[in-house]
Amino acid sequence: MTLEKSPNRGATLTVRINREVRLALESQSGGAPSKLAADYIEEGVRRRLHPAIAYKRGAAGRVAYLVGTRWSVWLIVDLVKDFDGDLEKAAQRVRRPAALVQMALDYARAYPEEIAACRKFAEDMEREEK
């Protein structure tokens, strides 16, 4: 495995994978597996850092959710704001322990651009429906 820094595009990582995994990546990505593989690696690192977060594919692409729920992280952030920062009330609403809701907030703090993009997508969709 090698890791090479590119000044504007992040880092290049070279790994060996078995043929079966390579074919699966190619079929899922439409032929160029490197972007999909990079997404999987990033998602795996994020899951390791934030074990209460899972990802689901939707109209907005891959979206972070509180594991075991249908609550996206950006919605949980908004819910906590709606409850004036009362974590316990938000936890009751999502029917999960406050510690898990806090983990969603921690994820949102770590990836604010992602949360902002999800919120903007939802707002744009809402405007289109009107």
C-alpha positions in Angstrom: 0.0 0.0 0.0 1.3 3.4 -0.9 0.1 6.8 0.0 1.0 9.8 -2.2 -0.2 13.4 -1.6 -1.6 15.3 -4.5 -1.6 19.1 -3.9 -5.2 19.8 -5.0 -6.9 16.5 -5.1 -6.3 14.8 -1.8 -4.1 11.8 -1.5 -3.6 8.8 -3.9 -3.7 5.4 -2.3 -2.6 2.3 -4.1 -4.0 -1.0 -2.7 -4.3 -4.6 -4.0 -7.8 -6.1 -4.1 -8.9 -9.5 -5.3 -10.5 -9.9 -8.7 -14.0 -10.5 -7.3 -14.0 -7.2 -5.4 -12.5 -5.4 -8.5 -15.3 -6.8 -10.7 -18.0 -5.8 -8.2 -16.6 -2.3 -8.0 -16.5 -2.0 -11.8 -20.1 -3.2 -12.1 -21.4 -0.9 -9.4 -19.5 2.1 -10.6 -20.2 1.7 -14.3 -16.6 0.9 -15.2 -14.3 3.2 -13.3 -14.0 1.8 -9.8 -11.5 4.2 -8.2 -14.1 6.9 -7.2 -16.4 4.3 -5.7 -13.5 2.7 -3.9 -12.4 6.0 -2.5 -16.0 6.7 -1.3 -16.1 3.3 0.4 -12.8 4.0 2.1 -13.9 7.4 3.3 -17.2 6.0 4.5 -15.4 3.2 6.4 -13.1 5.7 8.1 -16.1 7.8 9.1 -18.0 4.8 10.4 -15.0 3.8 12.5 -14.9 7.3 13.9 -18.7 7.7 14.3 -20.1 4.2 15.0 -23.7 5.5 15.6 -23.8 6.7 12.0 -24.9 4.7 8.9 -25.3 5.8 5.3 -28.3 5.4 3.0 -28.6 6.2 -0.7 -31.3 8.6 -1.6 -32.1 11.4 -4.0 -29.4 13.5 -2.4 -26.8 10.7 -2.7 -25.3 9.0 0.3 -26.8 10.6 3.4 -25.7 10.1 7.0 -28.4 8.6 9.3 -28.5 7.7 13.0 -28.1 4.0 13.0 -31.3 2.0 13.4 -33.5 4.9 12.5 -35.0 6.8 9.6 -33.6 10.0 11.0 -30.9 11.7 8.9 -28.2 13.5 10.8 -29.2 16.9 9.4 -32.8 16.4 10.6 -31.5 15.5 14.1 -29.5 18.7 14.1 -32.6 20.7 13.2 -34.7 18.8 15.7 -32.3 19.6 18.5 -32.4 23.3 17.4 -36.2 23.2 17.4 -36.1 22.0 21.0 -33.8 24.9 21.9 -30.8 22.5 22.4 -32.7 20.2 24.7 -31.0 16.9 23.9 -33.3 14.8 26.1 -36.5 16.1 24.3 -34.9 15.4 20.9 -33.9 11.9 22.1 -37.5 11.2 23.2 -38.7 12.3 19.8 -36.4 10.0 17.8 -36.9 7.2 20.4 -33.2 6.7 21.0 -30.9 7.4 24.0 -29.6 10.9 24.3 -26.1 9.5 23.9 -26.9 8.4 20.4 -28.4 11.8 19.5 -25.2 13.4 20.8 -23.2 11.1 18.5 -25.3 12.4 15.6 -24.5 16.0 16.7 -20.8 15.1 17.0 -20.9 13.8 13.4 -22.5 17.0 12.2 -19.9 19.0 13.9 -17.1 17.0 12.2 -18.7 17.3 8.7 -20.6 20.7 8.6 -20.3 21.0 4.8 -22.0 17.7 4.3 -24.9 18.6 6.7 -25.3 22.0 5.0 -25.5 20.4 1.6 -28.2 17.9 2.8 -30.2 20.7 4.3 -29.9 22.8 1.1 -30.9 19.8 -1.0 -34.0 19.3 1.2 -34.9 23.0 1.0 -34.5 23.1 -2.8 -36.7 20.0 -3.1 -39.3 21.7 -0.9 -39.3 24.8 -3.0 -39.7 22.8 -6.2 -42.8 21.1 -4.7 -44.5 24.4 -4.1 
